[in-house]
């Protein structure tokens, strides 16, 4: 996957880390076309994010389930997989899904206002 550009991360936009890199257009997983970003802090990859339309929701849920197993937490708007070194968060936005795969140290910022409760619940599983 080729990188198109990198720029300073913008936390106000929901960016993680200090550097945000955008992948070249037309990245795909099977038949699903994605927008992909990588986030770095201190020259280390801390997260990557992909976005796709709702029409591909069922396909991607199946693919994520096959890759990461049964989700740890499922709510109306979020699905979270707790992993040993981090986690995966799928957020359903109005017109698209956004999947963020993130290092454990970065989990709280992506979980939103209920991050403490989400992390505590995920840790208990």
N, CA, C and O of each residue as an XYZ file, in Angstrom:
500
protein
N       0.860     -1.168      0.000
C       0.000      0.000      0.000
C       0.907      1.232      0.000
O       1.757      1.377      0.878
N       0.732      2.093     -0.955
C       1.559      3.291     -1.077
C       0.968      4.458     -0.277
O      -0.250      4.589     -0.154
N       1.833      5.280      0.249
C       1.428      6.472      1.008
C       1.372      7.665      0.054
O       2.324      7.931     -0.679
N       0.247      8.378      0.074
C       0.084      9.540     -0.794
C       0.712     10.783     -0.175
O       1.398     11.544     -0.857
N       0.473     10.988      1.131
C       1.015     12.174      1.798
C       0.950     12.008      3.303
O       0.172     11.205      3.818
N       1.770     12.770      4.002
C       1.753     12.807      5.466
C       1.717     14.263      5.905
O       2.289     15.138      5.256
N       1.034     14.505      7.018
C       0.957     15.856      7.578
C       0.781     15.745      9.082
O       0.554     14.658      9.615
N       0.888     16.867      9.752
C       0.700     16.882     11.200
C      -0.709     16.407     11.537
O      -1.678     16.780     10.877
N      -0.808     15.577     12.575
C      -2.117     15.101     13.024
C      -2.903     16.263     13.615
O      -2.330     17.197     14.176
N      -4.215     16.193     13.482
C      -5.104     17.225     14.017
C      -6.059     16.580     15.019
O      -7.094     16.043     14.624
N      -5.724     16.626     16.319
C      -6.576     15.990     17.327
C      -8.026     16.480     17.295
O      -8.934     15.714     17.617
N      -8.256     17.716     16.919
C      -9.625     18.245     16.857
C     -10.463     17.491     15.820
O     -11.689     17.454     15.931
N      -9.822     16.893     14.820
C     -10.506     16.088     13.797
C     -10.615     14.634     14.191
O     -11.155     13.824     13.438
N     -10.107     14.290     15.365
C     -10.128     12.896     15.796
C      -8.869     12.136     15.439
O      -8.807     10.918     15.601
N      -7.858     12.852     14.951
C      -6.597     12.192     14.624
C      -5.894     11.730     15.892
O      -6.068     12.317     16.960
N      -5.107     10.684     15.767
C      -4.292     10.154     16.854
C      -2.840     10.474     16.575
O      -2.484     10.756     15.431
N      -1.994     10.438     17.588
C      -0.562     10.611     17.389
C      -0.183     12.005     16.956
O      -0.911     12.968     17.198
N       0.975     12.105     16.308
C       1.493     13.397     15.876
C       1.588     13.523     14.359
O       1.760     14.626     13.842
N       1.479     12.413     13.646
C       1.598     12.429     12.189
C       0.492     11.565     11.592
O       0.248     10.444     12.038
N      -0.174     12.113     10.568
C      -1.249     11.394      9.866
C      -0.808     11.202      8.424
O      -0.481     12.167      7.732
N      -0.800      9.945      7.970
C      -0.431      9.638      6.594
C      -1.635      9.025      5.884
O      -2.325      8.166      6.432
N      -1.872      9.476      4.671
C      -2.990      9.013      3.868
C      -2.480      8.044      2.811
O      -1.493      8.321      2.130
N      -3.154      6.913      2.680
C      -2.785      5.950      1.642
C      -3.285      6.444      0.288
O      -4.214      7.246      0.203
N      -2.648      5.946     -0.763
C      -3.106      6.244     -2.119
C      -4.568      5.813     -2.260
O      -5.003      4.883     -1.581
N      -5.329      6.476     -3.131
C      -6.744      6.102     -3.321
C      -6.901      4.681     -3.866
O      -5.960      4.066     -4.367
N      -8.121      4.197     -3.743
C      -8.525      2.907     -4.304
C      -7.897      1.695     -3.631
O      -7.634      0.685     -4.285
N      -7.657      1.789     -2.329
C      -7.245      0.619     -1.571
C      -8.480     -0.259     -1.430
O      -9.579      0.248     -1.206
N      -8.309     -1.566     -1.558
C      -9.478     -2.431     -1.420
C      -9.133     -3.691     -0.652
O      -7.999     -4.168     -0.661
N     -10.144     -4.208      0.009
C     -10.093     -5.521      0.640
C     -11.190     -6.303     -0.049
O     -12.374     -6.042      0.164
N     -10.805     -7.255     -0.870
C     -11.794     -7.952     -1.688
C     -12.463     -6.951     -2.608
O     -11.789     -6.246     -3.358
N     -13.794     -6.886     -2.553
C     -14.551     -5.962     -3.393
C     -14.857     -4.637     -2.705
O     -15.527     -3.782     -3.284
N     -14.371     -4.456     -1.469
C     -14.676     -3.251     -0.697
C     -13.562     -2.228     -0.887
O     -12.397     -2.504     -0.598
N     -13.930     -1.040     -1.379
C     -12.967      0.046     -1.558
C     -12.940      0.887     -0.294
O     -13.982      1.234      0.262
N     -11.732      1.210      0.150
C     -11.519      1.885      1.430
C     -10.740      3.179      1.283
O      -9.964      3.349      0.342
N     -10.956      4.088      2.223
C     -10.045      5.199      2.464
C      -9.228      4.764      3.672
O      -9.798      4.280      4.650
N      -7.896      4.925      3.630
C      -7.035      4.430      4.701
C      -6.072      5.518      5.157
O      -5.497      6.251      4.352
N      -5.916      5.598      6.497
C      -4.950      6.517      7.120
C      -4.108      5.746      8.115
O      -4.555      4.755      8.693
N      -2.872      6.217      8.309
C      -1.964      5.664      9.311
C      -1.586      6.791     10.259
O      -1.408      7.932      9.834
N      -1.464      6.473     11.543
C      -1.131      7.472     12.557
C       0.144      7.058     13.274
O       0.300      5.905     13.677
N       1.056      8.019     13.428
C       2.341      7.738     14.049
C       2.598      8.690     15.214
O       2.121      9.825     15.229
N       3.359      8.203     16.181
C       3.854      9.018     17.285
C       5.292      8.569     17.521
O       5.565      7.374     17.639
N       6.201      9.524     17.588
C       7.626      9.217     17.803
C       8.129      8.167     16.812
O       8.847      7.240     17.185
N       7.746      8.326     15.553
C       8.172      7.440     14.468
C       7.682      5.998     14.604
O       8.238      5.097     13.975
N       6.646      5.769     15.417
C       6.076      4.434     15.562
C       4.616      4.459     15.132
O       3.878      5.392     15.450
N       4.211      3.428     14.410
C       2.813      3.283     14.028
C       1.993      2.980     15.281
O       2.260      2.004     15.981
N       0.993      3.820     15.561
C       0.158      3.597     16.742
C      -1.271      3.215     16.361
O      -2.007      2.663     17.179
N      -1.663      3.508     15.116
C      -3.025      3.182     14.694
C      -3.135      3.284     13.191
O      -2.325      3.932     12.528
N      -4.157      2.629     12.669
C      -4.556      2.849     11.281
C      -6.063      2.834     11.243
O      -6.719      2.191     12.063
N      -6.595      3.544     10.287
C      -8.044      3.734     10.202
C      -8.487      3.519      8.763
O      -7.797      3.913      7.823
N      -9.648      2.888      8.601
C     -10.215      2.726      7.264
C     -11.683      3.125      7.305
O     -12.369      2.952      8.313
N     -12.140      3.659      6.191
C     -13.522      4.139      6.075
C     -14.120      3.544      4.807
O     -13.455      3.442      3.776
N     -15.404      3.149      4.905
C     -16.116      2.580      3.758
C     -17.598      2.858      3.920
O     -18.054      3.185      5.016
N     -18.345      2.733      2.852
C     -19.778      3.025      2.858
C     -20.593      1.949      3.553
O     -20.157      0.803      3.673
N     -21.782      2.329      4.011
C     -22.673      1.394      4.700
C     -23.042      0.183      3.852
O     -23.351     -0.877      4.396
N     -23.014      0.322      2.538
C     -23.378     -0.809      1.686
C     -22.435     -1.999      1.893
O     -22.781     -3.130      1.552
N     -21.246     -1.747      2.451
C     -20.271     -2.820      2.685
C     -20.210     -3.261      4.145
O     -19.320     -4.022      4.525
N     -21.150     -2.791      4.964
C     -21.123     -3.077      6.404
C     -21.115     -4.582      6.696
O     -20.264     -5.052      7.450
N     -22.037     -5.333      6.119
C     -22.141     -6.763      6.420
C     -20.873     -7.523      6.013
O     -20.414     -8.408      6.736
N     -20.316     -7.173      4.860
C     -19.092     -7.826      4.389
C     -17.942     -7.557      5.352
O     -17.197     -8.469      5.710
N     -17.801     -6.302      5.768
C     -16.690     -5.949      6.648
C     -16.865     -6.505      8.058
O     -15.882     -6.889      8.692
N     -18.097     -6.555      8.560
C     -18.336     -7.177      9.876
C     -17.907     -8.641      9.830
O     -17.263     -9.134     10.756
N     -18.262     -9.326      8.762
C     -17.869    -10.737      8.620
C     -16.348    -10.870      8.545
O     -15.773    -11.762      9.168
N     -15.697     -9.990      7.787
C     -14.237    -10.039      7.656
C     -13.560     -9.729      8.991
O     -12.599    -10.401      9.367
N     -14.054     -8.714      9.710
C     -13.479     -8.370     11.012
C     -13.689     -9.509     12.010
O     -12.794     -9.831     12.792
N     -14.866    -10.110     11.979
C     -15.133    -11.240     12.858
C     -14.227    -12.421     12.565
O     -13.751    -13.092     13.481
N     -13.990    -12.673     11.289
C     -13.099    -13.771     10.911
C     -11.672    -13.489     11.377
O     -10.968    -14.397     11.819
N     -11.249    -12.232     11.277
C      -9.873    -11.865     11.645
C      -9.686    -11.764     13.158
O      -8.687    -12.251     13.687
N     -10.640    -11.135     13.866
C     -10.459    -10.822     15.286
C     -11.343    -11.642     16.224
O     -11.200    -11.537     17.442
N     -12.247    -12.451     15.691
C     -13.105    -13.267     16.542
C     -14.346    -12.507     16.988
O     -14.760    -11.526     16.372
N     -14.915    -12.989     18.065
C     -16.140    -12.396     18.596
C     -15.840    -11.043     19.231
O     -14.860    -10.920     19.966
N     -16.658    -10.023     18.969
C     -16.419     -8.701     19.569
C     -16.543     -8.745     21.091
O     -17.285     -9.558     21.642
N     -15.809     -7.859     21.760
C     -15.864     -7.744     23.215
C     -17.066     -6.926     23.650
O     -17.700     -7.239     24.658
N     -17.385     -5.877     22.894
C     -18.478     -4.967     23.238
C     -19.239     -4.625     21.967
O     -18.633     -4.319     20.939
N     -20.569     -4.677     22.035
C     -21.412     -4.283     20.908
C     -22.473     -3.323     21.436
O     -23.225     -3.659     22.351
N     -22.528     -2.123     20.851
C     -23.571     -1.154     21.170
C     -24.263     -0.774     19.864
O     -23.920     -1.303     18.806
N     -25.231      0.134     19.929
C     -25.920      0.560     18.706
C     -24.970      1.193     17.702
O     -25.137      1.014     16.496
N     -23.968      1.937     18.186
C     -23.095      2.696     17.292
C     -21.676      2.146     17.192
O     -20.941      2.519     16.277
N     -21.273      1.267     18.114
C     -19.885      0.805     18.159
C     -19.794     -0.702     18.309
O     -20.648     -1.338     18.926
N     -18.745     -1.253     17.733
C     -18.360     -2.632     17.978
C     -16.879     -2.587     18.322
O     -16.085     -1.996     17.590
N     -16.504     -3.213     19.443
C     -15.116     -3.162     19.907
C     -14.591     -4.582     20.079
O     -15.241     -5.435     20.684
N     -13.400     -4.813     19.532
C     -12.664     -6.043     19.760
C     -11.476     -5.679     20.632
O     -10.661     -4.841     20.247
N     -11.366     -6.295     21.795
C     -10.231     -6.073     22.680
C      -9.158     -7.092     22.317
O      -9.408     -8.297     22.299
N      -7.968     -6.594     22.032
C      -6.859     -7.457     21.656
C      -5.740     -7.314     22.680
O      -5.726     -6.353     23.450
N      -4.830     -8.231     22.698
C      -3.730     -8.191     23.667
C      -2.939     -6.881     23.583
O      -2.641     -6.283     24.617
N      -2.602     -6.432     22.397
C      -1.773     -5.234     22.255
C      -2.545     -3.973     21.917
O      -1.935     -2.937     21.656
N      -3.864     -4.030     21.914
C      -4.652     -2.853     21.558
C      -6.095     -3.217     21.336
O      -6.686     -3.972     22.108
N      -6.657     -2.678     20.279
C      -8.048     -2.974     20.020
C      -8.494     -2.499     18.657
O      -7.763     -1.823     17.933
N      -9.717     -2.872     18.331
C     -10.340     -2.480     17.070
C     -11.695     -1.875     17.418
O     -12.483     -2.467     18.155
N     -11.951     -0.694     16.880
C     -13.227     -0.019     17.101
C     -13.889      0.225     15.760
O     -13.305      0.861     14.882
N     -15.109     -0.280     15.596
C     -15.909      0.029     14.422
C     -16.996      0.995     14.885
O     -17.804      0.667     15.754
N     -17.005      2.190     14.293
C     -18.033      3.185     14.594
C     -18.915      3.354     13.373
O     -18.423      3.516     12.256
N     -20.211      3.317     13.589
C     -21.155      3.571     12.504
C     -21.472      5.048     12.497
O     -22.115      5.550     13.419
N     -21.033      5.748     11.475
C     -21.382      7.144     11.292
C     -22.630      7.213     10.425
O     -23.188      6.184     10.045
N     -23.062      8.414     10.116
C     -24.321      8.588      9.387
C     -24.322      7.905      8.016
O     -25.294      7.242      7.654
N     -23.236      8.064      7.254
C     -23.202      7.526      5.893
C     -22.116      6.487      5.669
O     -22.004      5.939      4.572
N     -21.314      6.207      6.690
C     -20.174      5.322      6.500
C     -19.796      4.656      7.818
O     -20.235      5.070      8.891
N     -18.980      3.625      7.716
C     -18.382      2.993      8.890
C     -16.921      3.417      8.935
O     -16.284      3.611      7.900
N     -16.403      3.557     10.148
C     -14.990      3.875     10.341
C     -14.424      2.826     11.283
O     -14.914      2.659     12.400
N     -13.394      2.120     10.837
C     -12.728      1.109     11.654
C     -11.361      1.646     12.020
O     -10.592      2.062     11.153
N     -11.057      1.635     13.329
C      -9.755      2.074     13.814
C      -9.099      0.909     14.534
O      -9.669      0.348     15.470
N      -7.908      0.550     14.099
C      -7.096     -0.470     14.751
C      -6.002      0.291     15.472
O      -5.239      1.032     14.851
N      -5.923      0.107     16.793
C      -5.109      1.019     17.590
C      -4.331      0.286     18.682
O      -4.773     -0.738     19.204
N      -3.156      0.840     19.015
C      -2.361      0.329     20.125
C      -3.096      0.587     21.441
O      -3.856      1.550     21.551
N      -2.876     -0.251     22.415
C      -3.557     -0.143     23.707
C      -3.422      1.246     24.328
O      -4.379      1.752     24.914
N      -2.263      1.864     24.211
C      -2.032      3.180     24.812
C      -2.912      4.265     24.212
O      -3.055      5.336     24.802
N      -3.498      4.009     23.061
C      -4.310      5.007     22.369
C      -5.807      4.701     22.437
O      -6.595      5.403     21.803
N      -6.219      3.688     23.174
C      -7.625      3.278     23.185
C      -8.573      4.345     23.718
O      -9.624      4.569     23.117
N      -8.247      5.008     24.814
C      -9.167      5.972     25.424
C      -9.582      7.088     24.468
O     -10.769      7.409     24.408
N      -8.655      7.696     23.714
C      -9.089      8.776     22.822
C     -10.083      8.355     21.745
O     -10.906      9.171     21.329
N     -10.034      7.119     21.285
C     -10.946      6.722     20.209
C     -12.286      6.245     20.727
O     -13.251      6.194     19.964
N     -12.376      5.894     21.997
C     -13.615      5.328     22.520
C     -14.664      6.387     22.811
O     -15.833      6.050     23.001
N     -14.280      7.662     22.852
C     -15.238      8.746     23.021
C     -15.551      9.064     24.469
O     -14.797      8.697     25.371
N     -16.687      9.760     24.695
C     -17.005     10.250     26.025
C     -17.142      9.161     27.090
O     -16.883      9.411     28.267
N     -17.542      7.971     26.688
C     -17.665      6.876     27.644
C     -16.417      6.012     27.674
O     -16.483      4.835     28.030
N     -15.265      6.593     27.299
C     -14.049      5.798     27.157
C     -13.691      5.059     28.432
O     -13.284      3.899     28.375
N     -13.832      5.700     29.574
C     -13.506      5.031     30.830
C     -14.350      3.798     31.033
O     -13.832      2.743     31.400
N     -15.638      3.913     30.799
C     -16.551      2.783     30.953
C     -16.271      1.701     29.915
O     -16.302      0.510     30.221
N     -15.994      2.134     28.672
C     -15.727      1.166     27.601
C     -14.458      0.389     27.898
O     -14.445     -0.837     27.792
N     -13.387      1.087     28.271
C     -12.118      0.427     28.547
C     -12.250     -0.488     29.768
O     -11.733     -1.605     29.760
N     -12.927     -0.031     30.799
C     -13.126     -0.842     32.001
C     -13.910     -2.116     31.662
O     -13.556     -3.207     32.108
N     -14.964     -1.966     30.878
C     -15.761     -3.129     30.489
C     -14.936     -4.094     29.627
O     -14.986     -5.309     29.818
N     -14.181     -3.537     28.681
C     -13.376     -4.386     27.806
C     -12.294     -5.115     28.604
O     -11.999     -6.278     28.326
N     -11.706     -4.448     29.587
C     -10.672     -5.060     30.402
C     -11.214     -6.194     31.258
O     -10.487     -7.132     31.585
N     -12.473     -6.110     31.618
C     -13.081     -7.129     32.466
C     -13.408     -8.404     31.688
O     -13.660     -9.450     32.285
N     -13.405     -8.317     30.381
C     -13.790     -9.488     29.562
C     -12.652    -10.480     29.447
O     -12.799    -11.516     28.798
